[in-house]
Amino acid sequence: MKEHIGIKIKKIRMENKDTLKDLAEKVNYDYSNLSKVERGKYGASVELIKSISEVYQVNPNYFFGDGFTDAEGNILVEEDLSPSTLAQKYDITVDGLEATEDEIKEAVRLIRMLKNKSL
């Protein structure tokens, strides 16, 4: 990702003329920790991204870049990431073959690893 999530949080916060304290109050989050998220010192939780997305009425994909479709972005903010739930809720097909629960579990693990590496 070119811009880390914190930069995008700061950008949208400033576009909406909110201070750190304003946004922190709106999402019920400590403003000093929010500052650390914006500066890339802390990672942003899924819950924080969902809350900020709701406050500013943007698709959570905004924080992850333009490379995701709406369906892919929805998986990134899915609350229940168990392979069986994801398999039931989404048609996850790769190279024309439906992904197994083990493959879905591995994909979620890899996404988490890449996310932590880029923050």
matplotlib code that plots the C-alpha trace (Angstrom):
import matplotlib.pyplot as plt

x = [0.0, 1.4, -0.3, -0.7, -4.1, -3.2, -2.4, -5.8, -7.5, -5.8, -6.6, -10.3, -10.4, -8.9, -11.1, -14.1, -12.4, -12.3, -9.5, -8.1, -10.2, -13.3, -12.9, -11.8, -15.0, -17.1, -15.6, -15.1, -11.3, -8.5, -7.2, -3.5, -3.8, -5.6, -2.7, -0.4, -2.5, -2.4, 1.4, 1.7, 3.0, -0.1, -2.1, -5.8, -8.2, -11.1, -13.5, -11.8, -11.9, -15.6, -16.3, -14.5, -16.1, -19.5, -18.7, -17.5, -19.9, -17.2, -16.7, -14.0, -12.2, -11.1, -8.6, -7.2, -6.6, -8.2, -7.2, -10.3, -13.7, -16.6, -17.0, -13.2, -13.4, -16.4, -14.4, -11.6, -14.1, -16.0, -16.6, -16.7, -13.7, -14.3, -13.7, -17.1, -18.9, -16.9, -17.5, -21.3, -21.5, -19.2, -18.5, -14.7, -13.5, -9.9, -8.9, -12.4, -12.3, -14.2, -11.8, -11.8, -12.1, -8.4, -7.6, -9.8, -8.2, -4.8, -5.9, -7.1, -3.8, -1.9, -4.0, -3.3, 0.4, 0.5, -1.5, 0.8, 3.8, 2.6, 1.6]
y = [0.0, 3.4, 5.2, 3.5, 3.4, 6.1, 8.6, 8.0, 8.4, 11.7, 12.8, 12.1, 13.6, 16.8, 17.0, 16.9, 19.6, 17.4, 17.5, 14.3, 14.9, 15.4, 12.1, 10.3, 11.3, 10.3, 6.8, 6.4, 6.0, 7.6, 10.6, 10.0, 6.4, 7.7, 10.1, 7.1, 5.2, 8.2, 8.4, 4.6, 3.8, 1.7, -0.4, 0.3, -2.4, -3.5, -2.0, 1.4, 1.3, 0.4, 3.2, 5.8, 4.6, 5.0, 8.5, 9.8, 7.6, 6.0, 2.5, 0.7, 0.0, 3.6, 2.7, -0.3, 1.2, 1.0, -2.6, -4.1, -4.7, -4.0, -7.7, -8.0, -4.9, -6.3, -9.5, -7.3, -5.8, -9.0, -9.6, -13.4, -14.6, -18.3, -20.3, -21.9, -18.6, -17.0, -20.0, -19.8, -16.0, -15.5, -17.4, -17.6, -19.1, -19.1, -20.3, -21.6, -23.8, -23.2, -22.5, -25.0, -24.0, -24.7, -22.4, -19.7, -20.0, -19.6, -16.6, -14.9, -15.6, -14.2, -11.1, -10.5, -11.1, -8.6, -6.1, -6.1, -6.0, -2.8, -0.9]
z = [0.0, -0.9, 2.0, 5.2, 6.8, 9.4, 6.6, 5.1, 8.5, 9.0, 5.4, 5.8, 9.3, 8.1, 5.0, 7.4, 9.6, 12.7, 15.2, 16.7, 19.8, 17.7, 15.8, 19.0, 20.7, 17.7, 17.6, 21.4, 21.1, 23.0, 21.0, 21.9, 20.5, 17.5, 16.9, 17.0, 14.5, 12.2, 12.5, 11.8, 15.3, 16.1, 13.7, 13.1, 14.3, 12.2, 14.7, 14.5, 10.7, 10.7, 13.2, 11.2, 8.0, 9.6, 10.9, 7.5, 5.5, 3.3, 2.2, 4.4, 1.1, 1.2, 3.9, 2.0, -1.4, -4.7, -5.5, -3.8, -5.1, -2.8, -2.0, -1.2, 1.0, 2.8, 3.6, 5.1, 7.6, 8.2, 11.9, 11.8, 9.8, 10.4, 7.2, 7.3, 7.7, 4.9, 2.6, 3.3, 2.9, -0.1, -3.3, -3.0, -6.3, -7.5, -11.0, -11.5, -8.3, -5.1, -2.2, 0.6, 4.2, 4.7, 1.8, 3.2, 6.6, 5.0, 2.9, 6.1, 7.8, 4.9, 4.7, 8.4, 7.9, 5.0, 6.8, 9.9, 7.6, 5.8, 8.9]

ax = plt.figure().add_subplot(projection="3d")
ax.plot(x, y, z, "-o")
ax.set_aspect("equal")
plt.show()
